[in-house]
Amino acid sequence: MQHIVTVARNMRGALLAATIAAVASLSLTGPVLITPAQAENNIKVVVNDQAITTMDVQSRARLLQLAMHLAPGAAAKAAVDELVDEQLRLQEGARRGVVVTEDAVVAALTTIASRSKLTVPQFEQALAHGGVPIKTFKDRIRAQMVWGRIIRAKIQQDIKTESADLIQQMRNREKNANSVTASDYMLQRVVFAVQRSASPADVNRRKAEAEAMRGKFRTCNEGLAMAKGLREVAVINIGRKLASEVPPGLKDELEKTPEGHLTAPQRSDLGFEMYAVCSKIEVTGEAAVAAGLDAEALDKRGEETSKKLTQELKQKANIIYR
């Protein structure tokens, strides 16, 4: 099941990329001022006897502000909602015996820090300068890892069954399975971060830098290493993607981009994004049917299953807001 591992990545990729870009742009010097109001730590929400404090909410809200540029009120509301969901998911993980060790969290943190061209201590210091304790970031990583494992376990058997059913339907219709083809891509996402407050001149400069990088990019091994050495540039492993998983506009770009090269830079909320096409693989026959079903099922069910399970947990939970 090649695409099962992408569920959790899809669930957290946008905020992670935004956080990496934001942290990479933070100064590593200077104190973070905590106001008396921020220092108070009262109980804000109780989720099945587990407390969420005002400090938990403030720290998470600051992370969301940093990564998503939310207004303070919107960030606070989003933080409460997210923390409630996380507490329910962690409790469900404990009930199912899903364990994410501290070593696994640290390993994920190390990878994330490296994408910002920082060591873990430097990353922690940069977060602190932005008003975010490292525990807040680690708690979020742990919750995502636990929930990703739950979602994967939930949908994996269904996808296997549907894949087998579809292949059998093809055989029953006497359709030639070997006529079915699908394209796989191995992709890396390269983000040239641009602050929202950047001037038009700075935006044009970053676009020119992205274009220059694209012109020098000849192989993934050398090109990605070069990108990782650039300031305020994040390289994010996308992994294997089928054409059916890719939006139509990007699909066209991938089709015309040779292996070992970058797609044209596209403007996004994060800055300018390009995709390194590290390989193109064409699969045929029943393998293509199964792979295509995996991709489509995961793309559709990953978010749907997460929403459904979370809603079910909320309906059963005792949640008290104070």
Secondary structure, DSSP 8 states (H G I E B T S, - for coil): -TTTTHHHHHHHHHHHHHHHHHHHTS-S-S-----HHHH---EEEEETTEEEEHHHHHHHHHHHHHHH---HHHHHHHHHHHHHHHHHHHHHHHHHT----HHHHHHHHHHHHHHTT--HHHHHHHHHHTT--HHHHHHHHHHHHHHHHHHHHHHHHHHHHHHHHHHHHHHHTT--GGG-EEEEEEEEEEEEE--TT--HHHHHHHHHHHHHHHHH---HHHHHHHHHTSTTEEEEEEEEEEGGGS-HHHHHHHHHS-TTEE---EE-SSEEEEEEEEEEEEEETHHHHHHHHHHHHHHHHHHHHHHHHHHHHHHHS-EEE-
